[in-house]
């Protein structure tokens, strides 16, 4: 029940007493609130600056790769990975350097770059892409078991067809045509596959199905 005061002096005194009890908490709350707003603004500005700086270096990495200067690309790319790891450009850099390493058949370096994306990439889609590419690298290294371990057996929405395609390749490398055919058929269920990839998977399916004596 609210209190009533007979005079203005009583009201003023009540306000003074209330402020004495609660004023510090209110001021502290305001300071924290303003600090949070200021902190958020600092953080967003910091993130923007980080992203802009990383984008400039990433452009240098692209140029170096295009010129075939992998050493320069690696040096600049490493700077992004170390100083701007929280930006999308770090993930893009790692993927680009991995591709350059694959082109030189430097599969261990490629694997290390792709593993970085899997472990630290900021985007889930890029992490799935890196996992697929790393599985293909393991196949190049004649390690189908490692490729299958990377891909697992569960569903990966948006990537199911691609995962099944690479699983099929791994089973084919293991001389298991029936399992390979099953994976290729799963991949072909995706109606969004582009024509070229669908054609490639169909060719592989026909090959392993014949090897398995499966004409279905």
C-alpha positions as CSV (number, residue, x, y, z in Angstrom):
1,X,0.0,0.0,0.0
2,X,1.4,3.4,-1.0
3,X,2.4,5.8,1.8
4,X,0.7,9.3,2.1
5,X,2.5,12.4,3.2
6,X,0.8,15.3,4.9
7,X,3.3,18.0,3.8
8,X,5.6,18.8,0.9
9,X,8.5,18.6,3.4
10,X,7.6,15.0,4.2
11,X,7.5,14.1,0.4
12,X,10.9,15.7,-0.1
13,X,12.4,13.8,2.8
14,X,10.9,10.5,1.6
15,X,12.5,11.1,-1.8
16,X,15.8,11.8,-0.1
17,X,15.6,8.7,2.0
18,X,14.7,6.6,-1.1
19,X,17.5,8.0,-3.1
20,X,20.0,7.4,-0.2
21,X,19.0,3.7,-0.3
22,X,18.7,3.2,-4.0
23,X,20.7,5.9,-5.7
24,X,24.0,4.0,-5.9
25,X,22.3,1.0,-7.6
26,X,20.6,3.2,-10.2
27,X,23.8,5.0,-11.0
28,X,25.7,1.7,-11.3
29,X,23.0,0.4,-13.6
30,X,23.2,3.5,-15.8
31,X,27.0,3.2,-16.0
32,X,26.8,-0.5,-16.9
33,X,24.1,0.2,-19.5
34,X,26.0,3.1,-21.1
35,X,29.2,1.0,-21.0
36,X,27.4,-1.8,-22.7
37,X,26.2,0.5,-25.5
38,X,29.6,2.0,-25.8
39,X,31.2,-1.4,-25.8
40,X,28.9,-2.7,-28.5
41,X,29.6,0.3,-30.7
42,X,33.4,-0.2,-30.1
43,X,33.0,-3.9,-31.0
44,X,31.0,-3.3,-34.2
45,X,33.5,-0.6,-35.3
46,X,36.4,-2.9,-34.5
47,X,34.8,-5.8,-36.5
48,X,34.2,-3.5,-39.4
49,X,37.8,-2.3,-39.3
50,X,39.1,-5.8,-39.0
51,X,37.1,-6.9,-42.0
52,X,38.2,-4.0,-44.1
53,X,41.9,-4.6,-43.4
54,X,41.5,-8.4,-44.0
55,X,39.8,-7.7,-47.3
56,X,42.7,-5.6,-48.5
57,X,45.2,-8.4,-47.7
58,X,42.9,-11.0,-49.2
59,X,43.0,-9.1,-52.5
60,X,46.8,-9.4,-52.4
61,X,46.5,-13.1,-51.8
62,X,44.2,-13.6,-54.8
63,X,46.6,-11.6,-57.0
64,X,49.6,-13.6,-55.8
65,X,47.9,-16.9,-56.5
66,X,46.8,-15.7,-59.9
67,X,50.4,-14.8,-60.7
68,X,51.6,-18.2,-59.4
69,X,53.5,-16.6,-56.5
70,X,52.4,-19.1,-53.9
71,X,55.2,-18.1,-51.5
72,X,53.8,-14.5,-51.4
73,X,50.2,-15.7,-51.2
74,X,51.2,-17.9,-48.3
75,X,52.9,-15.1,-46.4
76,X,50.0,-12.7,-46.8
77,X,47.5,-15.4,-46.2
78,X,49.2,-16.5,-42.9
79,X,48.8,-12.9,-41.8
80,X,45.1,-13.1,-42.3
81,X,44.8,-16.4,-40.5
82,X,46.8,-15.1,-37.5
83,X,45.5,-11.5,-37.2
84,X,42.0,-11.7,-38.7
85,X,40.9,-15.2,-37.9
86,X,37.4,-14.0,-36.9
87,X,36.6,-12.6,-40.3
88,X,35.2,-14.5,-43.3
89,X,38.3,-13.6,-45.2
90,X,40.3,-16.0,-43.1
91,X,38.1,-18.9,-44.2
92,X,38.3,-17.8,-47.8
93,X,42.1,-17.4,-47.6
94,X,42.5,-20.9,-46.1
95,X,40.3,-22.4,-48.9
96,X,42.2,-20.5,-51.6
97,X,45.6,-21.6,-50.2
98,X,44.4,-25.2,-50.0
99,X,43.4,-25.1,-53.6
100,X,46.8,-23.7,-54.6
101,X,48.5,-26.5,-52.6
102,X,46.4,-29.2,-54.3
103,X,47.3,-27.7,-57.7
104,X,51.0,-28.3,-56.7
105,X,50.1,-31.8,-55.4
106,X,51.1,-30.6,-51.9
107,X,48.4,-32.6,-50.2
108,X,49.6,-32.3,-46.7
109,X,49.6,-28.5,-46.8
110,X,46.2,-28.5,-48.4
111,X,44.9,-30.8,-45.7
112,X,46.3,-28.5,-43.0
113,X,44.5,-25.5,-44.6
114,X,41.2,-27.4,-44.9
115,X,41.4,-28.6,-41.3
116,X,41.8,-25.0,-40.2
117,X,38.5,-24.2,-41.8
118,X,36.8,-27.2,-40.3
119,X,38.1,-26.2,-36.8
120,X,37.9,-22.4,-37.0
121,X,35.8,-21.4,-40.0
122,X,33.2,-18.8,-39.1
123,X,30.6,-20.2,-41.5
124,X,29.0,-23.6,-41.2
125,X,28.6,-23.9,-45.0
126,X,32.3,-23.3,-45.6
127,X,33.1,-25.8,-42.9
128,X,31.1,-28.5,-44.8
129,X,32.8,-27.4,-48.0
130,X,36.2,-27.8,-46.4
131,X,35.2,-31.2,-45.1
132,X,34.3,-32.4,-48.6
133,X,37.5,-31.0,-50.0
134,X,39.6,-32.6,-47.3
135,X,37.9,-36.0,-48.0
136,X,38.9,-35.6,-51.7
137,X,42.4,-34.8,-50.6
138,X,42.5,-38.0,-48.5
139,X,41.3,-39.9,-51.6
140,X,44.2,-38.4,-53.6
141,X,46.5,-39.7,-50.8
142,X,44.9,-43.2,-51.1
143,X,43.2,-42.9,-47.8
144,X,39.6,-43.8,-48.4
145,X,39.0,-44.8,-44.8
146,X,40.1,-41.3,-43.6
147,X,37.7,-39.8,-46.2
148,X,34.8,-41.8,-44.9
149,X,35.6,-41.0,-41.3
150,X,35.5,-37.3,-42.2
151,X,32.1,-37.5,-43.9
152,X,30.4,-39.7,-41.4
153,X,27.0,-41.3,-42.2
154,X,24.5,-38.7,-41.1
155,X,22.4,-36.3,-43.1
156,X,23.9,-32.9,-43.9
157,X,21.1,-30.6,-45.2
158,X,22.1,-28.8,-48.3
159,X,25.2,-31.0,-48.7
160,X,23.7,-34.5,-48.8
161,X,24.2,-35.1,-52.5
162,X,27.8,-33.9,-52.4
163,X,28.6,-36.0,-49.3
164,X,27.1,-39.1,-51.0
165,X,29.1,-38.5,-54.1
166,X,32.4,-38.4,-52.3
167,X,31.4,-41.4,-50.1
168,X,30.7,-43.2,-53.3
169,X,34.2,-42.4,-54.5
170,X,35.6,-43.6,-51.2
171,X,33.8,-46.9,-51.5
172,X,34.8,-47.3,-55.1
173,X,38.5,-46.8,-54.0
174,X,37.9,-49.6,-51.4
175,X,36.7,-51.9,-54.2
176,X,33.2,-51.9,-52.7
177,X,31.0,-51.3,-55.8
178,X,27.7,-52.1,-54.2
179,X,28.2,-49.6,-51.4
180,X,29.5,-47.0,-53.9
181,X,26.4,-47.6,-56.1
182,X,24.1,-47.0,-53.2
183,X,25.8,-43.7,-52.4
184,X,25.7,-42.5,-56.0
185,X,22.0,-43.3,-56.2
186,X,21.4,-41.2,-53.0
187,X,23.3,-38.3,-54.7
188,X,21.1,-38.5,-57.8
189,X,17.9,-38.1,-55.7
190,X,18.8,-34.4,-55.4
191,X,16.9,-32.6,-58.1
192,X,19.1,-29.5,-57.7
193,X,22.3,-31.2,-59.1
194,X,23.6,-29.3,-62.1
195,X,23.8,-31.2,-65.3
196,X,27.5,-31.7,-65.4
197,X,27.7,-33.2,-61.9
198,X,24.7,-35.3,-62.5
199,X,26.3,-36.7,-65.6
200,X,29.5,-37.5,-63.8
201,X,27.7,-39.3,-61.0
202,X,25.6,-41.3,-63.5
203,X,28.8,-42.4,-65.3
204,X,30.3,-43.6,-62.0
205,X,27.1,-45.3,-61.0
206,X,27.0,-47.2,-64.2
207,X,30.6,-48.3,-63.7
208,X,30.2,-49.6,-60.2
209,X,26.8,-51.1,-60.8
210,X,28.3,-53.2,-63.6
211,X,31.1,-54.2,-61.3
212,X,28.6,-55.2,-58.6
213,X,26.4,-57.1,-61.1
214,X,23.6,-54.6,-60.3
215,X,21.6,-53.6,-63.3
216,X,18.7,-52.0,-61.3
